[in-house]
Amino acid sequence: MSSQLISSSPTITEIPTPKLHSRSHTLSQRTQIPLHVYKHPAAILLELSTSIKEVYQILPHIIKSNLYTEHLFQTKLLSLFCNHGCIAEAARVFEPIQDKPEVLYYTLLKGYAKYSSLHEALLFFVRMKVDNIKPVVYNFTYLLKVCGDKGELRRGKEIHGQLIKNGFSSNVFAMTGVVNMYAKCRQIEEAYKMFDRMPERDLVSWNTIISGFAQNGLAKLALGLVVKMQEEGQRPDSVTLVSILPSVADMGLVKMGRSIHGYVLRADFEGLVNVNTALVDMYSKCRYIGIGRLIFDGMKRRTMVSWNSMIDGYVRSGYAEEAMAIFEKMLDEGVEPTDVTIMGAARACADLGDLDRGMFVHKLSDKLKLGTNVSVMNSLISMYSKCKRVDLAVDIFKKLRGKTLVSWNAMILGLAQNGRVNDALNYFYEMHSRNMRPDTFTMVSVIPALAELSVTRQAKWIHGFCIRSCLDDDIFVMTALVDMYAKCGAIHTARKLFDRMNERHVTTWNAMIDGYGTHGLGKAALELFNEMQKGVMKPNDVTFLSVLSACSHAGMVEEGLSYFTSMKKDYGIEPGMDHYGAMVDLLGRAGRLNEAWNFIQKMPIEPGINVYGAMLGACKIHKNVELGEKAANKLFALNPDEGGYHVLLANIYATASMWGEVAKVRTTMKKKGLQKTPGCSVVELRNEVHSFYSGTTNHPQSKKIYAFLEELGNKIKAAGYVPDTSSIHDVEDDVKEQLNSTHSERLAIAFGLLNTSKGTPIHIRKNLRVCGDCHTATKYISLVTGREIIVRDMQRFHHFKNGTCSCGDYW
């Protein structure tokens, strides 16, 4: 019906009716309402109306013509109002009616159940009983569906009782509704009990219980029911397949998925869009993304869910670029994305680190008015964080209303991943102050942030918080705690936690092995790895990287070479760039520089920055100018904007007294505007972090610190310390000593000694490798002061005690 027709008509009697006469005659045959009522144009228009706007346009003509007292108009109006969710208007039509037929009660109850609250629906159901209206079976199914959707188990049980009381306990339709309600209320055992008691079960009943098991995470049992339904003579239909395919995907049962795919072809279901979409999703989640794409490309018609499944499949499989290609193809075909699409595209951009396309996705979400959609905003927070624009992520987070735990987790993780550790912790404290209960994901975001600070006191606090939050049995939280304690220098505490764990993931083993390695405890690392090999847990590529690094830090060259061979030969793990870098580091630290260089030349992949970086570092340790130059030139080509490599080469030249070459390197750095990363050391004292940079005097205790350092310098010289100033030139010897003595770690150590009591260990964290002179000086400082000094540099831990270091001067 055209609304334009009504608006242009001066009176309803002028609306032409001849073409609709046959329709009105058919209507009159179906009821006892007089024929003149059906012939009225308003009746015909009301019968044909499809929107609430059209109903409101006709309503004045019905009232004017005094037709609203006719049952036909009352029934039709009530039905239209209910179907369009206008329950208050439907009730106003319902109440004045005399001698209300039962069908009006049923219609209004359905409207209440679908569009109003469960409370209102139940009140009207009670009203029906008061008015002596006997309920029919679908009255109960409407109410049961609402209870299931809203998780109202108690009310659902009450309706179940009424259903039994009214004699519908053997009705297949009614009991299927009961099964569905219990399943959606997470009472799957009760649901199956009801299903098992049904005297007869149709295909819908089977589909309901199978879907219930699948949606409650019981994929294996759901698959078993599909077998059982066929044994009882029921043939799975498209609904069955769409219900069961997600379970197949969750369990990674691609063979079974292929069998179901074969059934789809034999049953001639391959033309159904929902079945094809479920197959695309199944193959994608089982890492057979190519087959998923073939099905997707062969679909004659695609729904929004089909596009979303393909995008999500590519992202899950690590093909972010292909995901964006599908997303762009979808837009080119004029398909309007949904919130799920935007989230998938944002994840792809995050994986790619593609800020430009990420910002396009953000603008598109604004155009679609998704700015209040919390899930979409959460995905954008993660995207901007991974694209190194955490400032934009913070802007979204601050403006976001209705923040969920996922929002806080995304923001905390984003800040931690971008090096803003203190901000991440502050957000965690704020979240806690707002009574937002953290979950596992929160803790595995916060704990690594604390690990980066390397502050034992805070590590103990967060451990206690995990215990109070009942998260200390979670395998992922415990793994993060093991890693944190190891990175805070408390390697023995880390091992105690490791030993207490009832269950360990491969990442747990990796964290402990890596912890031993960074502390220079290579033997302990290899013993633990051997223990892992004897169990059921299989090592992965990260495990072998940790093992190789442990061998490198401990100088266990032959063992490292053996494990490098074993990882491919015995475990089928192809070495990656990091493994090759670790091997070069292993050989280089041991002074086997020519062997390390030959190893690089024979690599099956193009060597990367970390490989040549390890080579250059080894050349610095062992003062090899020739190979140092070769490695440096490769690094300059791969990363011309990094000043650190130029500094290392200059130091190699300086050690060899090649001052002219030193000058050339410094001139090159000046022309290119390159700078060395300034050394920074931090020490935590009474809940406050103090940062020190080499030679700076901006700390409130600077005068006291420098005076103490001078005094300390005299004491360690008396104990046998001889300064190493070989890498410094163009200044007098006493100035060289002064420059070395004001390195950031010495300032931090002096501050720690001045502000803590005797016997208290000093914990220092430095952003660069500890220089040789400072390493020697710190050994003597630990001797003359009787203090344990723990220094974590960019590569490992050094435990200085009684004039020795845990690294054995091998670092």
C-alpha positions in Angstrom: 0.0 0.0 0.0 1.2 3.5 -0.8 1.2 6.0 2.0 1.3 8.6 -0.6 -2.1 7.4 -1.8 -3.7 8.1 1.6 -2.1 11.4 2.2 -3.3 12.7 -1.2 -6.9 11.5 -0.7 -9.4 14.0 0.7 -11.7 11.3 2.2 -11.3 7.5 2.6 -14.5 6.9 0.5 -12.7 8.2 -2.5 -10.1 5.5 -2.5 -10.7 3.2 -5.5 -11.5 -0.4 -4.5 -12.5 -2.5 -7.6 -9.1 -4.2 -8.0 -9.2 -5.4 -4.3 -12.8 -6.8 -4.4 -11.7 -10.4 -4.9 -9.4 -10.2 -1.8 -12.3 -8.8 0.4 -14.6 -11.6 -0.8 -12.0 -14.2 0.3 -11.7 -12.6 3.7 -15.5 -12.7 4.3 -15.6 -16.4 3.5 -13.1 -17.1 6.4 -15.1 -15.4 9.2 -18.6 -14.6 10.4 -18.1 -10.8 10.0 -20.6 -9.1 7.7 -19.5 -8.7 4.1 -19.9 -4.9 4.1 -17.2 -4.6 6.7 -14.7 -6.5 4.5 -15.7 -4.4 1.5 -14.9 -1.2 3.4 -11.6 0.4 1.9 -10.2 0.9 5.4 -10.5 -2.9 6.1 -8.8 -3.8 2.9 -6.0 -1.2 3.5 -5.5 -2.4 7.1 -5.2 -6.0 5.8 -2.5 -5.0 3.4 -0.6 -2.7 5.7 3.0 -3.6 6.4 4.3 -0.9 8.7 3.2 0.8 11.8 3.2 4.2 10.0 0.6 2.9 7.6 -1.5 1.6 10.5 -1.5 5.1 12.1 -2.5 6.6 8.8 -5.5 4.3 8.5 -6.6 4.5 12.1 -8.4 7.9 11.9 -10.6 6.6 9.1 -11.4 3.5 11.2 -12.5 5.6 14.1 -14.4 8.1 11.9 -16.3 5.3 10.3 -17.1 3.7 13.7 -15.5 0.5 12.6 -13.3 0.0 15.6 -16.0 -1.9 17.4 -15.9 -4.6 14.8 -14.0 -7.7 15.9 -12.2 -7.8 12.5 -10.6 -4.4 13.1 -9.9 -5.1 16.7 -8.2 -8.4 16.0 -6.2 -7.0 13.1 -5.2 -3.8 15.0 -4.1 -5.8 18.0 -2.0 -8.1 15.9 -0.4 -5.3 13.9 0.5 -3.4 17.1 2.0 -6.5 18.7 3.9 -7.4 15.6 5.5 -4.0 15.5 6.3 -3.9 19.3 3.7 -1.3 20.2 2.5 -3.2 23.2 1.0 -0.2 25.1 -1.2 0.6 22.0 -2.1 -3.1 21.7 -3.2 -3.1 25.3 -5.4 0.0 24.7 -7.1 -1.8 21.9 -7.5 -5.0 24.0 -9.0 -3.6 27.2 -12.3 -2.1 25.9 -13.3 -5.1 23.9 -16.3 -6.9 25.2 -16.4 -10.7 25.2 -12.8 -11.0 24.2 -12.1 -14.1 22.1 -9.2 -16.3 23.3 -7.1 -15.5 20.2 -6.7 -11.9 21.4 -5.3 -13.1 24.7 -2.8 -15.4 22.9 -1.8 -12.6 20.5 -1.2 -10.1 23.3 0.7 -12.6 25.4 3.0 -13.2 22.4 3.5 -9.5 22.1 4.4 -9.1 25.8 6.8 -12.1 25.6 8.6 -10.8 22.5 8.7 -7.0 23.1 8.1 -6.3 26.8 9.7 -7.6 30.0 9.4 -11.1 31.3 7.6 -9.7 34.4 4.9 -8.0 32.2 4.5 -11.2 30.2 4.0 -13.3 33.3 1.5 -10.8 34.8 -0.6 -11.1 31.7 -0.3 -14.9 31.8 -1.7 -14.7 35.3 -4.5 -12.4 34.0 -5.4 -15.1 31.5 -5.9 -17.6 34.3 -8.0 -15.1 36.2 -10.2 -14.5 33.1 -10.6 -18.3 32.7 -8.7 -18.4 29.5 -7.2 -21.9 29.0 -3.6 -21.6 27.8 -2.5 -23.4 24.6 0.9 -25.0 24.0 2.5 -22.1 22.2 1.7 -19.7 25.1 4.3 -21.7 27.2 6.8 -21.9 24.4 6.8 -18.1 24.1 7.4 -17.7 27.8 10.1 -20.4 27.9 12.0 -18.8 25.1 12.1 -15.5 27.0 13.3 -17.2 30.1 16.1 -19.0 28.1 17.2 -15.8 26.3 17.4 -13.9 29.6 18.8 -16.7 31.6 15.8 -16.7 34.0 16.1 -20.2 35.3 13.8 -19.8 38.3 11.0 -18.4 36.2 11.6 -21.0 33.6 11.2 -23.8 36.1 7.9 -22.2 37.2 6.6 -22.1 33.6 7.8 -25.7 33.2 5.6 -26.6 36.2 2.6 -24.8 34.7 3.2 -26.6 31.4 3.0 -30.0 33.2 -0.1 -29.0 35.2 -1.8 -28.1 32.0 -1.2 -31.5 30.5 1.6 -30.7 27.9 4.4 -32.8 29.4 4.2 -35.2 26.5 3.8 -32.6 23.8 6.9 -32.6 21.5 6.6 -28.9 20.7 6.3 -27.9 24.4 9.0 -30.1 25.7 11.4 -28.9 23.0 10.8 -25.5 24.4 11.7 -26.8 27.9 14.9 -28.4 26.6 15.9 -25.1 24.9 15.2 -23.1 28.1 17.4 -25.3 30.3 20.2 -25.4 27.7 20.2 -21.6 27.4 20.2 -21.3 31.2 23.4 -23.4 31.3 21.6 -26.3 32.8 22.6 -28.8 30.1 22.3 -31.9 32.3 18.7 -30.9 33.1 18.1 -30.2 29.4 19.3 -33.6 28.4 17.2 -35.2 31.2 14.0 -33.6 29.8 15.1 -34.6 26.2 15.7 -38.2 27.3 12.2 -38.4 28.9 10.4 -37.3 25.7 8.2 -40.1 24.5 8.8 -39.0 20.9 11.4 -36.7 19.4 11.3 -34.9 16.1 14.1 -33.3 14.2 13.6 -29.9 15.9 14.0 -31.6 19.3 17.3 -33.2 18.2 18.6 -30.0 16.8 17.7 -28.2 20.0 19.6 -30.5 22.3 22.6 -30.7 19.9 22.8 -26.9 19.7 22.5 -26.8 23.5 25.5 -29.0 24.0 27.5 -27.1 21.4 26.7 -23.7 22.9 27.6 -24.9 26.4 31.1 -25.9 25.2 30.5 -29.6 25.1 31.5 -30.1 21.5 32.4 -33.8 21.8 29.0 -34.7 23.4 27.3 -32.7 20.7 29.0 -34.7 18.0 28.0 -37.9 19.8 24.4 -36.9 19.7 24.5 -36.4 15.9 25.6 -40.0 15.6 22.9 -41.1 18.0 20.1 -39.2 16.1 21.1 -41.1 13.0 21.0 -44.4 14.8 17.4 -43.5 15.8 16.4 -42.8 12.2 16.6 -39.0 12.1 18.5 -37.5 9.2 20.5 -34.4 10.0 19.2 -31.3 8.2 20.9 -27.9 7.5 20.1 -26.7 11.0 21.8 -29.7 12.5 24.9 -29.1 10.4 25.1 -25.3 11.2 24.8 -26.2 15.0 27.5 -28.9 14.9 30.1 -27.3 12.6 31.3 -24.8 15.2 31.9 -27.7 17.6 34.0 -29.4 15.0 36.0 -26.2 14.5 36.5 -25.7 18.3 37.9 -29.2 18.6 40.0 -28.9 15.4 38.5 -32.1 13.9 39.1 -31.3 10.3 38.6 -34.9 9.2 35.1 -34.9 10.7 34.5 -31.5 9.1 35.4 -33.0 5.8 33.0 -35.8 6.3 30.2 -33.3 7.1 31.2 -31.4 4.0 30.7 -34.6 2.0 27.3 -35.1 3.6 26.4 -31.5 2.6 27.2 -32.3 -1.0 25.3 -35.6 -1.0 22.3 -34.1 0.7 22.2 -31.2 -1.8 22.8 -28.5 0.9 25.7 -26.8 -0.9 23.4 -24.1 -2.2 22.3 -23.0 1.4 24.2 -19.8 2.4 24.1 -20.6 6.2 25.6 -24.1 5.6 28.4 -22.7 3.4 29.1 -19.9 5.9 29.5 -22.5 8.6 31.8 -24.6 6.4 33.9 -21.5 5.7 34.1 -20.8 9.5 35.0 -24.4 10.2 37.8 -24.7 7.7 39.2 -21.3 8.7 39.4 -22.2 12.4 41.0 -25.5 11.5 43.8 -23.7 9.7 42.6 -24.8 6.2 42.0 -21.3 5.1 42.5 -22.1 1.4 39.5 -24.6 1.4 37.5 -22.0 3.3 38.3 -19.4 0.6 37.3 -21.8 -2.2 33.9 -22.4 -0.6 33.5 -18.6 -0.1 34.4 -17.8 -3.7 31.9 -20.4 -4.9 28.9 -19.0 -3.0 26.3 -17.5 -5.3 24.9 -15.5 -2.4 26.7 -14.3 0.7 25.4 -12.9 3.9 27.2 -10.4 6.2 28.1 -13.4 8.3 29.8 -15.0 5.3 32.0 -12.0 4.8 32.8 -11.7 8.5 33.7 -15.4 8.7 36.2 -15.1 5.9 37.8 -11.9 7.4 38.0 -13.5 10.8 39.4 -16.7 9.3 42.2 -14.9 7.6 43.1 -12.9 10.8 43.1 -16.1 12.9 45.3 -17.8 10.4 47.8 -15.0 10.4 47.0 -13.7 7.0 46.1 -10.1 7.9 46.8 -8.7 4.5 44.4 -11.2 2.9 41.8 -10.3 5.5 42.1 -6.6 4.5 41.7 -7.6 0.9 38.4 -9.3 1.6 37.3 -6.3 3.7 38.1 -4.0 0.8 36.4 -6.3 -1.7 33.3 -6.3 0.5 33.2 -2.5 0.5 33.7 -2.4 -3.3 30.7 -4.6 -3.7 28.6 -2.1 -1.7 28.1 -4.4 1.3 27.7 -2.3 4.5 29.9 -3.6 7.3 28.7 -4.4 10.8 30.4 -4.1 14.1 31.8 -7.6 13.7 33.3 -6.6 10.4 34.9 -3.5 11.9 36.4 -5.5 14.7 37.9 -8.0 12.3 39.4 -5.3 10.1 40.8 -3.5 13.2 42.5 -6.8 14.3 44.0 -7.2 10.8 45.4 -3.6 10.9 46.8 -4.3 14.4 48.6 -7.4 13.2 50.0 -5.5 10.2 50.9 -2.4 12.3 49.1 -0.5 9.5 48.2 2.8 11.0 46.8 4.4 7.8 44.3 1.7 7.1 43.6 1.4 10.8 42.6 5.1 10.9 40.3 4.4 7.8 38.6 1.6 9.7 38.1 4.0 12.7 36.6 6.7 10.4 34.3 4.1 8.9 33.1 3.0 12.4 32.3 6.7 13.1 30.3 6.8 9.8 28.4 3.7 10.8 27.7 5.4 14.2 29.5 2.7 16.2 31.2 5.1 18.5 29.1 3.9 21.5 29.7 0.2 20.7 32.1 -0.8 23.4 33.4 -3.9 21.7 34.3 -1.9 18.6 36.0 0.7 20.6 38.0 -2.0 22.5 39.2 -3.3 19.2 40.3 0.2 18.1 42.2 0.7 21.4 44.1 -2.6 20.7 44.7 -1.6 17.1 46.2 1.8 17.9 48.3 0.3 20.7 49.8 -2.2 18.3 50.4 0.5 15.7 52.5 2.4 18.3 49.9 5.2 18.7 48.9 4.5 22.2 48.1 8.2 22.7 45.2 7.7 20.3 44.2 4.6 22.2 44.1 6.6 25.4 41.9 9.2 23.8 39.3 6.6 22.8 39.5 5.0 26.2 38.9 8.3 28.1 35.9 9.1 25.9 34.4 5.6 26.1 31.3 5.3 28.2 30.3 2.0 29.8 33.9 0.7 30.0 34.0 -3.1 30.4 36.8 -5.2 31.9 37.9 -5.9 28.3 38.3 -2.1 27.8 40.6 -1.8 30.9 42.6 -4.9 29.9 43.1 -3.6 26.3 44.3 -0.2 27.6 46.6 -1.7 30.3 48.2 -4.1 27.8 48.6 -1.4 25.2 50.4 0.9 27.6 52.6 -2.0 28.8 53.5 -3.0 25.3 54.5 0.5 24.3 56.9 0.9 27.2 54.6 3.1 29.3 54.9 0.7 32.3 54.1 3.2 35.0 51.0 4.4 33.1 49.9 0.8 32.7 50.2 0.3 36.5 48.4 3.5 37.2 45.4 2.4 35.1 45.5 -1.0 36.9 45.3 0.8 40.3 42.5 3.0 39.0 40.6 0.0 37.7 41.0 -1.6 41.1 39.8 1.5 42.9 36.6 1.4 40.8 35.8 -2.1 42.2 36.4 -3.6 38.7 37.4 -7.2 39.5 40.5 -8.2 37.4 40.6 -11.5 35.5 43.4 -13.6 34.2 43.9 -11.4 31.1 44.3 -8.4 33.4 47.0 -10.0 35.5 49.0 -11.4 32.6 49.0 -7.8 31.2 50.0 -6.2 34.5 52.5 -8.7 35.8 54.9 -8.4 32.8 54.8 -4.6 33.2 56.0 -5.0 36.8 58.6 -7.4 35.5 60.0 -4.7 33.3 60.4 -2.4 36.4 62.3 -5.2 38.1 61.2 -4.1 41.6 61.0 -7.1 44.0 58.7 -5.3 46.5 56.0 -4.6 43.9 56.4 -8.1 42.5 55.5 -9.5 46.0 52.6 -7.1 46.2 51.1 -8.3 42.9 51.7 -11.9 43.9 49.7 -11.3 47.0 47.0 -9.6 45.0 46.7 -12.7 42.8 46.3 -14.8 45.9 43.6 -12.6 47.3 41.8 -12.6 44.0 41.9 -16.4 43.8 43.9 -16.3 40.6 47.0 -18.1 42.0 45.9 -21.4 40.6 45.5 -20.1 37.1 48.3 -21.6 34.9 48.7 -18.4 32.9 48.9 -16.1 35.9 51.3 -18.4 37.6 53.5 -18.5 34.5 53.5 -14.7 34.4 54.6 -14.7 38.1 57.4 -17.1 37.5 58.6 -14.9 34.6 58.2 -11.8 36.7 60.2 -13.1 39.7 63.0 -14.3 37.4 63.1 -10.8 35.8 63.2 -9.1 39.2 66.3 -11.1 40.2 64.5 -13.5 42.5 65.3 -16.6 40.5 64.9 -18.9 43.5 61.4 -17.6 44.3 60.6 -18.2 40.6 61.7 -21.8 40.9 59.6 -22.3 44.1 56.5 -21.2 42.3 57.3 -23.3 39.3 57.7 -26.4 41.5 54.4 -25.8 43.2 52.4 -25.7 40.0 50.1 -28.7 39.5 49.9 -28.0 35.8 52.5 -26.4 33.5 52.1 -25.0 30.0 55.0 -25.0 27.5 55.3 -21.2 28.2 55.8 -22.1 31.9 58.8 -24.2 31.1 60.1 -21.6 28.7 59.9 -18.8 31.3 61.8 -20.8 33.9 64.5 -22.0 31.4 64.9 -18.4 30.1 65.1 -17.1 33.7 68.0 -19.4 34.5 69.7 -18.4 31.3 69.5 -14.6 31.9 70.9 -15.2 35.4 73.9 -17.1 33.9 72.8 -20.4 35.4 73.3 -22.4 32.2 73.7 -25.7 33.9 70.4 -25.3 35.8 68.7 -24.3 32.5 69.8 -27.4 30.7 68.9 -29.7 33.6 65.4 -28.2 33.5 65.2 -28.6 29.7 66.3 -32.3 30.0 63.5 -32.8 32.6 61.0 -31.2 30.2 62.1 -33.6 27.4 61.4 -36.6 29.7 57.8 -35.5 30.2 54.8 -35.2 27.9 55.4 -31.5 27.2 57.0 -30.9 23.8 59.5 -28.0 23.5 58.7 -25.4 20.9 60.8 -22.8 19.0 60.8 -20.5 22.0 62.0 -23.3 24.2 65.0 -23.8 22.0 65.7 -20.1 21.8 65.8 -19.9 25.6 68.1 -23.0 25.7 70.5 -21.5 23.1 70.6 -18.2 25.0 71.3 -20.0 28.2 74.2 -21.8 26.6 75.5 -18.5 25.2 75.4 -16.7 28.6 77.2 -19.6 30.3 79.8 -20.2 27.6 78.5 -23.8 26.9 79.3 -23.7 23.2 79.3 -27.5 22.4 76.0 -28.0 24.2 74.5 -25.1 22.2 75.7 -26.5 18.9 74.2 -29.9 19.8 70.8 -28.4 20.7 70.7 -26.3 17.5 71.2 -29.5 15.5 68.6 -31.3 17.6 65.8 -28.8 17.2 65.4 -29.6 13.5 66.6 -33.2 13.5 64.7 -34.5 16.5 61.7 -32.1 16.7 61.2 -30.8 13.2 61.5 -27.2 14.3 62.9 -24.9 11.6 65.4 -22.4 13.0 64.2 -18.8 12.8 66.2 -15.5 12.7 66.4 -15.4 16.5 67.9 -18.9 16.6 70.6 -17.9 14.1 71.3 -14.8 16.1 71.6 -16.8 19.3 74.1 -19.1 17.6 76.2 -16.2 16.4 76.2 -14.8 19.9 77.1 -18.2 21.3 80.1 -18.6 19.0 81.1 -14.9 19.2 81.1 -14.6 23.0 83.4 -17.7 23.1 85.9 -15.9 20.8 85.2 -18.2 17.9 84.7 -15.2 15.6 85.8 -16.8 12.3 83.5 -19.7 12.9 80.6 -17.3 13.7 81.2 -15.3 10.5 81.3 -18.5 8.4 78.1 -19.6 10.1 76.5 -16.4 8.9 77.7 -16.9 5.4 76.1 -20.4 5.3 72.7 -19.3 6.7 69.8 -20.5 4.4 67.9 -17.2 5.0 69.1 -13.7 4.6 70.8 -12.6 7.9 68.9 -10.0 9.8 69.8 -7.1 12.2 70.0 -9.4 15.3 72.5 -11.7 13.6 74.9 -9.0 12.5 74.3 -7.2 15.8 75.5 -10.3 17.8 78.5 -10.4 15.5 79.4 -6.8 16.1 79.0 -7.1 19.8 81.3 -10.1 19.9 83.9 -8.2 17.9 83.7 -5.4 20.5 84.4 -7.9 23.3 87.3 -9.6 21.5 88.6 -6.5 19.8 88.4 -7.8 16.2 88.5 -4.8 13.9 88.3 -6.6 10.5 85.1 -8.6 11.2 83.7 -5.8 13.3 83.9 -3.5 10.2 82.2 -6.2 8.0 79.3 -6.6 10.5 79.0 -2.9 11.0 78.7 -2.2 7.3 75.9 -4.8 7.0 74.1 -3.1 9.9 74.5 0.4 8.4 72.8 -0.9 5.3 69.9 -2.7 7.2 69.3 0.0 9.7 71.0 3.3 8.8 69.1 5.3 11.4 70.5 3.4 14.5 73.4 5.3 16.1 74.2 2.5 18.5 76.0 0.4 15.8 78.2 3.4 14.9 79.1 3.8 18.6 80.1 0.1 18.9 82.3 0.4 15.8 83.9 3.5 17.2 84.6 1.7 20.5 86.3 -1.2 18.5 88.5 1.4 16.8 89.2 3.2 20.1 90.3 -0.1 21.7 92.7 -0.6 18.8 93.9 3.0 19.2 92.6 3.8 15.6 91.7 7.3 16.6 91.4 8.6 13.0 88.8 5.9 12.3 87.0 6.9 15.5 86.9 10.5 14.3 85.4 9.4 10.9 82.6 7.4 12.6 81.7 10.4 14.8 81.7 12.8 11.8 79.4 10.4 10.0 77.1 10.3 13.0 77.1 14.1 13.2 76.2 14.5 9.5 73.4 12.0 9.7 72.1 13.4 13.0 72.6 10.0 14.7 72.9 9.8 18.5 73.8 7.1 20.9 71.0 5.9 23.2 71.9 7.5 26.5 72.6 5.1 29.4 70.0 5.1 32.1 69.9 3.2 35.3 67.0 3.1 37.7 66.7 2.1 41.4 63.5 1.9 43.4 63.4 3.2 47.0 60.4 3.5 49.2 57.8 3.2 46.5 59.6 5.7 44.3 61.7 5.0 41.2 64.9 7.1 40.8 66.4 7.5 37.3 70.0 8.4 36.6 71.8 9.3 33.4 75.6 9.4 32.9 77.2 12.5 34.2 73.9 14.3 35.1 73.5 16.4 38.3 69.8 16.9 38.4 69.0 14.6 41.2 68.3 16.2 44.6 71.1 14.2 46.2 73.6 14.8 43.4 76.2 16.5 45.6 76.0 13.8 48.2 76.2 11.1 45.5 79.3 12.5 43.7 81.1 13.1 47.0 80.4 9.5 48.0 81.5 8.2 44.6 84.9 9.9 45.0 85.3 8.4 48.5 84.2 5.0 47.2 86.6 5.3 44.2 89.5 5.7 46.6 88.5 2.6 48.6 88.1 0.3 45.6 91.5 1.5 44.2 93.0 0.6 47.5 91.5 -2.8 47.2 93.0 -3.4 43.8 90.7 -1.8 41.2 92.5 -0.4 38.1 90.3 1.8 35.8 90.0 0.8 32.1 89.9 4.0 30.0 91.0 2.4 26.7 87.8 3.4 24.8 88.2 7.1 25.8 90.6 9.6 24.1 91.2 13.3 23.5 91.1 14.0 27.3 93.5 13.7 30.2 93.7 10.4 32.2 92.1 11.9 35.3 89.2 13.1 33.2 88.9 9.7 31.6 88.5 8.2 35.1 86.0 10.8 36.0 83.9 10.1 32.9 83.9 6.3 33.7 83.1 6.9 37.4 79.9 8.9 36.6 78.3 6.2 34.4 74.6 5.8 35.2 74.9 2.5 37.0 77.5 3.9 39.4 75.3 6.9 40.3 72.4 4.5 40.9 74.6 2.2 43.1 75.9 5.1 45.1 72.3 6.4 45.7 71.2 2.9 46.8 74.1 2.5 49.2 73.5 6.0 50.7 69.8 5.4 51.3 69.5 1.8 52.5 70.7 0.1 55.6 73.6 -2.3 55.8 72.9 -5.8 54.5 70.2 -4.7 52.1 70.7 -5.8 48.5 70.8 -3.1 45.9 68.7 -3.7 42.7 69.7 -1.7 39.7 68.2 -1.8 36.2 70.1 -0.5 33.1 68.8 0.0 29.6 72.2 -0.8 28.0 74.9 -3.4 28.4 77.1 -2.8 31.5 80.5 -1.6 30.3 83.7 -3.5 31.2 85.0 -0.9 33.6 81.8 -0.5 35.5 81.5 -4.3 35.8 85.0 -4.5 37.4 84.3 -1.5 39.6 81.0 -3.0 40.9 82.8 -6.2 41.9 85.1 -4.1 44.0 82.3 -2.0 45.4 80.5 -5.2 46.6 83.7 -6.3 48.2 84.5 -3.0 50.1 80.9 -2.4 51.2 79.8 -6.0 52.0 76.7 -5.5 50.0 75.0 -7.7 47.3 74.4 -5.6 44.2 72.1 -7.0 41.5 72.3 -5.3 38.1 69.9 -6.2 35.3 71.2 -4.9 32.0 69.7 -5.2 28.5 71.0 -8.8 28.2 71.2 -10.5 31.5 71.5 -10.4 35.3 74.8 -9.7 37.2 74.8 -10.7 40.9 77.8 -9.0 42.5 78.8 -10.3 45.9 82.1 -10.3 47.9 84.1 -9.1 44.9 82.8 -11.6 42.3 80.0 -11.7 39.7 77.6 -14.5 38.9 78.5 -14.2 35.2 82.1 -15.3 35.9 83.2 -12.3 33.8 81.6 -14.0 30.8 78.9 -11.7 29.5 
